[in-house]
Every structure is written in structure tokens, then in C-alpha cells.
Amino acid sequence: MATSQLPPFPSMAVLLFGFGFVFLMPVFVAGVTRHYTFHIMYRNVTRLCHTRTILSVNGQFPGPRLVAREGDRVIVKVVNKVSNNVSIHWHGVRQLTSGWADGPAYITQCPIQTGQSYTYNFTITGQRGTLLWHAHISWLRSTIYGPIIILPKRNQSYPFQKPHKEIPIIFGEWFNVDPEAVIQQALQTGGGPNVSDAYTINGLPGPLYNCSSKDTYKLKVKPGKSYLLRLINAALNDELFFSIANHTVTVVEADAVYVKPFDTDQLLIAPGQTTNVLLRTKPYLPNATFFMEARAYFSGIGSFDNTTTAAILQYNNHSSSSSKLPVLRPTLPPINATGFVANFTSKFRSLNSVKYPANVPIFIDRKFFFTAGLGSNPCPKNTTCQGPNGTKFSASINNVSFVMPSTAILQAHFFGQNNGVYTTDFPVNPPLPFNYTGTPPNNTNVSNGTKTVVLGFNTTVELVMQDTSILGAESHPLHLHGFNFFIVGQGFGNYDPNNDPKNFNLVDPVERNTAGVPAGGWIAIRFLADNPGVWFMHCHLDLHTSWGLRMAWIVLDGPQPNQKLPPPPSDLPKC
Ligand code: C2O
């Protein structure tokens, strides 16, 4: 009988196993560094027969595509060649321990002044899909915006069929006049601002506007192929419905996170949101022409741009016949289709696969209940105001209309030199509870301040955002910098803290950076505060941001070296 004997160390088996192990391990592919230079410069653009000098990046409108793979480092030198102060935000990029590169003016940096430059330096970690970059000061993002395309790592593929082509579709809003004058006048008079003159698809309004048919985006496709449309809403003040005539698309990703695929004919996309959809073209359709259209979803009161932008989906002409088929137009939901919006947003679910798990915080350290909505500020003495009942329009979270400081909060925080730049007493709950979606209170005045919330490192946070009907119920696309959050619940009416949490989805809720607080309803989100820095949170309708619907979270350093915010780069702009 052979006795088993331990072979001399190291055993052949161990060696073989060791080799096999090395061989079978996926080869680690380090990201590369991608360099860009963004010159902020003037450019003349004509739309709707109006020529305007706009601010652009490198003379391009919409701006250049920023392309990177997951894991890459991105270095963008921004050079300001215009008279406005500027800053650029990489919307949705998590900026793990790179908060100095986030970009919102007076939150993480002072703006870049005329003739100055600043180099943004960040690594894209754990994200893949589509995001956007845009100016983050006043209303400059009306023309300073462009796509961020994050490809999977080199050795990885999509969790869906590889598309034949990938096409960014970026929605915008065109003003015949200078948008800076529009918001300045609105803030001065206290009234609602003039609305935009057109929506655009890849910078072009399309044939449904006067003097615009030559400014139409055309997407030429081949039959029987699949196209990945990278949809981005960069519009200033409007959530948009989008549809392609006679085509169904499959939603596969939202805010650079994969979702469980679902089919739809009509979409809603809020400013700041991005979503990838697969478009499968039909088998054989010579000369066929379909419209893709977008127009506003508007739930509030007052005026808005109710026009429609259109682009053309054109099948390649393979036959010699020149017979023109009629152009087919899509059906979009009604302007105020809040029911459609609730139903559509509830279809988004995290992929939640082994490879892409949904790490929903289950045990919550801190709970917050914030109201979000419009209100008013008293009219200064001896002036007349054009807001509600002679007041000035304002907007607030928990009745605080956030006042922009004159120096960056992150700098003041990092160097421990607050000196009254901000306070840390942002209310955890509404100061005066009321029937948020019922009859509004008599006094609609808001308070003003630069208030923040301080969170310890790795705090798990649950935040319920409740819309108020003070000046009309209205949807607010809420954007959080520095984090993705999970949308664990949403509903209409007032949030019920005793019963609504029973229905929270803690298994596969969608993970996003921007989500609509439903008109006359609430949304519950959860996130892990694992990123030290100062993180802006605001309504992504720029008008509401300007009116004060914004606040900031301060997340403290963690104990480990890689959990601390490093000192700022030496070229950080000064105020
Ligand atoms: Cu896309 Cu603070 O913004």
C-alpha cells in the first residue's frame, strides 16, 4: 500500500497551481492618462436667423467630446479667454479624493478669471457609460457643455450586444438673446425670466422652427443594425420628453451605471441626466425618414418654452428609386404628463449582477427630510418687484435659500479658515412642518444663508426630498455632486415616515446622480458618504438653482491616507 508522503517543499503541485493562477488571473490593465485643453472662447452662432456671440470650448458648439475608459486619468487644462469668470464641472464623475477638480464655482473652487487657467485632474473609477461636462457658474452652461463618454476597461465588454455605432445625442436650449442678461434681469426684478427660443439636438433646433430647417441634425443609419444612442440633457431649465417615430428603444444605462434593460417608445430625461439606449433599425426600409423629437415636460405654473425640436433618422438609400416616403412623426406624452413620468422613472432598476452589484446602504446612520420648492423674498424698499404679489421669486430647501459665498467653501473648510464663509447648521428637518402638498401657508417667505451639513466619513445617509406646492407643485431634478445615490422610494403627496419605508426597494434600486423629485410628491435616496470634500446639491433647473434651491454637504476625511482629501493643486484659482 502506497503511503502518501509529503513531497519536499515547494511541491510540484503548488508550483503548477501557482503558474496556472498567474495565467488565469485577468491581466491587470492600468488606465492611461488622457490630456485635453479647453479654451473658453467666443464664437458667433446663427440659429433661427439670430446671430449671437456665444461662449464656447475651442470654438465648438456643442463642445468637444471627452472620451476615456473606466480607470483612466483625465487631465483637462481650461484656459479662460473670455471676459466672464468660468469653471467647468464634470457632471456625475465621482471625484474620489479629487474634490478640487469638481468645478462648481464658489463651492469647490473660485472661478477661473479672464486670462487665467486651471488644470482639472481626476481619475474615472467604477463608472462606465455617458455623463456630461458643463460650465458651473451662473447660466454659462447654456452654451458651454459637451459629452463625457466612458468606455469599459480595455479587456471588458458591455453587458449587452455590442452596437454597430455609438452616437451622442445631446439636448440643449437656445436663446436668441444672451442668457446672462436673462438671468440677471430676472434676479433683479424678482420675476420669472424670459424662456428659451428653441430646444436643440446636437446644437440644432430642427425643421419645426422658423428659419431653421437647414439646422437639422441628421442621423444616417443602416437597416438591421443596433446603435447605442448616448442621450444627454444639457438643457438649462427643462426636463424633456423624447421619442423616435415608429421605433422602440432599449434603455441599458443611466448616469454611467448599467440598468436592467427595458423597452420604451417614449423617454423622459431631466437636465443633468444621461442615459444610453439601444436603437435597433428595421430590416429594410429604403429612403425611409423618421423624426426624433423632444419637447418639455412642465408641471409648474408660469411660462415655459413649449416648442419642439426635431432631428431626422434617415435610412440609407439602397434603391435607385427616388420615391419620397412621408416623414413620420413620433407621439410625445402631453406637456404635463406627471403620471407618465412616475411610471417611466419606476422602470429603472440597477442591473445588480455579480459584476455590477447594487451596494445599497441598509443600516442608516443619519436621516434627513428636506422640502424643496419655490417661495418668495420680500421686495427691497422703494423698488417694485415682479414676483408673486410684488415679491421676488426665490427657491429653497427646508426654507433656506442658499446664498453663494464669495470664496470657495472647500478652500475655507480645508484650511480651517471659515471666517463666516459658511455655517454648519443646515436644518435636518423643515423648520415649520405643514401640509407640504396641500393649501400653502400664508407666509411664503424663505430665509437666506450659506448653510451646510457636516457628515463624518463613511456615514450612511437617507434623504427624503419632499416637493412643496407653495407656489405650485413642480418637479425638481435634484443633482448631488460627488456621489451616486440609490432611489429607494418615491410617491405622491406627503411622505409618510411610518408607512412609506415599508415599500422601499433595497434590492435593485436605480443608482443615479440626478433624479426628479416628483411634482407634488417625494423621493427617498440613500448614499454612502465615502468621499471627503464639499459637495453641492441642487435642482438642475438652472433657474431654480439661481433662486437658491441648492445646499452643500461637507464630508470629513477618513482615518486612512487614501480617505483624505489631498491639498489643492498649486494653480487653484483665487477669488
Ligand atoms: Cu450638472 Cu452642479 O451640476
Residues whose N, C-alpha, C, O or C-beta is under 5 A from the ligand:
A	BS01	C2O	H91 G272
